[in-house]
Amino acid sequence: MQNVFLFTGVFLAAMGFLIWKFKMVEILRMYNPKTCTDKDALSRWTGIRFMLSGLVSTALFFAPIHESGGDFPLMLYLGLIIAVLSITAYGTRKFS
């Protein structure tokens, strides 16, 4: 289970870095070049939030949650990831 957190974190952080640094917003499904008002701002907004969600997931890999025995750490992780990605999706609406 711990390896899933690491793989997910690295994947999200890498995607966020590509979007933010190289402005690769074309890999986002919601990106439409005809309606996008500011590609640079969209790449900055989305990329940083993806890297943040990757950091949360990677941090959970290093946390000793398997020792706690409860479901609270997993529910906290799911809540944080859903919150960050929901804020990201809601914020991208201002660029189209």
C-alpha positions in Angstrom: 0.0 0.0 0.0 2.8 2.4 0.8 4.3 2.0 -2.7 1.0 3.2 -4.2 1.4 6.5 -2.3 5.0 6.9 -3.6 4.1 6.1 -7.2 1.1 8.4 -7.2 3.0 11.2 -5.6 5.9 11.0 -8.0 3.5 10.8 -11.0 1.5 13.8 -9.9 4.6 15.9 -9.0 6.1 15.0 -12.4 3.0 16.0 -14.3 2.7 19.2 -12.3 6.3 20.0 -13.0 5.9 19.4 -16.8 2.7 21.6 -16.8 4.2 24.4 -14.7 7.8 24.6 -16.0 7.3 23.7 -19.7 3.7 25.0 -20.1 2.5 21.7 -21.4 -1.2 22.4 -20.8 -2.1 20.4 -23.8 -1.9 17.2 -21.7 -4.9 18.5 -19.7 -8.2 17.3 -21.0 -10.0 20.5 -20.3 -7.6 22.7 -22.2 -9.0 24.2 -25.4 -6.7 26.7 -27.2 -9.7 28.5 -28.7 -11.2 29.4 -25.4 -8.2 29.6 -23.1 -7.6 33.3 -22.0 -4.2 32.9 -20.4 -2.1 29.8 -21.1 0.8 30.9 -18.8 -1.5 31.5 -15.8 -3.3 28.2 -16.4 0.0 26.3 -16.5 1.1 28.0 -13.3 -2.2 27.4 -11.5 -2.6 23.7 -12.5 1.1 22.8 -12.3 1.6 24.1 -8.8 -1.5 22.4 -7.5 -0.6 19.1 -9.1 2.9 19.3 -7.5 1.2 20.0 -4.1 -1.0 16.9 -4.4 2.1 14.9 -5.3 3.9 16.2 -2.3 1.0 15.2 0.0 1.0 11.7 -1.5 4.7 11.3 -1.2 4.7 12.6 2.3 2.3 9.9 3.2 4.7 7.3 1.9 7.2 8.3 4.6 4.6 8.6 7.4 4.2 5.5 9.6 0.5 5.0 8.9 0.7 1.2 8.7 1.6 1.2 12.4 -1.5 3.1 13.5 -3.9 0.4 12.5 -6.8 2.7 11.9 -8.5 4.2 8.9 -8.0 7.8 9.9 -4.7 8.4 8.0 -6.1 6.9 4.8 -9.3 9.0 5.1 -7.2 12.1 5.8 -5.1 11.4 2.7 -8.2 10.9 0.5 -9.7 14.1 1.9 -6.6 16.1 1.2 -6.1 14.8 -2.3 -9.8 15.3 -3.2 -9.7 18.8 -1.8 -6.5 19.9 -3.6 -7.7 18.5 -6.9 -11.2 19.9 -6.6 -9.7 23.4 -5.9 -7.5 22.9 -9.0 -10.5 21.9 -11.2 -12.6 24.8 -9.8 -9.8 27.3 -10.4 -9.2 26.3 -14.0 -12.7 27.6 -14.9 -11.5 31.2 -14.8 -9.1 30.5 -17.7 -11.7 29.3 -20.2 
